[in-house]
Amino acid sequence: MTKLRKDMRKRTPVFDGSIPEPATKDAPPSKLESKVRATRDAGPVEHVTKKGNTLTGVVLKDVTRDEAKPVDQYSFGKNGGYFIREKDVIALLDS
C-alpha cells in the first residue's frame, strides 16, 4: 500500500453541533410553483403517445426547458410550452 501525502489523506467531516432548521411550508411559493398551480387549475391536458398510452398533465407555456426538466425529467414540448406529467405536478405542489 502506498502512503498518501498528508494533504491527500481522506478527511472525515467534523460535526460542529449545529442542526439546520427544517424548511417550513409557509415559505412563499416559487414563480414556477405559482405557474404550475394556475395551469393546473385551468384543467388537465391529455397527450396520446405513439404507442397509444394516454398521459395526463399540464402544459406550462411561460417556462424554459431548463426550468421544466427539474420538475419532470421526461417533460417535452407541446402546444408552445412544456408538458409536465400530473404525478410530477402533484409532487411539486406537495413538497
Beta strands, then each sheet from edge to edge (+ up, - down):
strand 1: 45-48
strand 2: 54-60
strand 3: 76-78
strand 4: 81-85
sheet 1: 1+ 2- 4+ 3-
end
